[in-house]
């Protein structure tokens, strides 16, 4: 099975940077995903890491260390619309995704 | 990215009735579809995985006779919640993956309320 941990809540100021950590213990690993989910909506894809290192995509970056079972999502230049839940998900060899409980990020003016 | 369409977006039904939710891949052939359930303030929990033309594989604790999944074509999978109860009220989300795809794409989700 998969055990995925991420903080429950984070608060940051508009324009700031926030880092959301995710640690995982898995029985199989075939990539780690980050999704953004607004209340009442389906998750939207943010990033995918399968090799160690940093993937940068605009204001969002994601890092993976497979040996440490660790990833983070970095959100830069925070905007009010970034207030949402951020989900860390690990994929196994059967392409099944196991999700963490999600981190609710609140951006304040 | 590829488009996955899920219908209906929301549905209210009476206890004891059945509800069918459709998940369609609009611009690719979905060899695998996944069905998730999400209760308020909780994360997505995988219910079952279905491959086109074969029986769905259910996760532990999910009743296969209550949650009927059909994946009869490469573009359509359906989830039928049978004999619905108020505790089945939840957000149901499908995702679909094509054979050559790295990721699976999510539908919009269906908010089910059983009264």
Interface residues (C-beta under 8 A of the other chain):
Chain A: X31 X33 X40 X41 X42 X43 X44 X45 X48 X87 X94 X95 X96 X97 X98 X99 X100 X101 X102
Chain B: X1 X6 X32 X34 X42 X43 X44 X45 X46 X49 X91 X93 X95 X97 X102 X103 X104 X105 X106 X107 X108 X109 X111
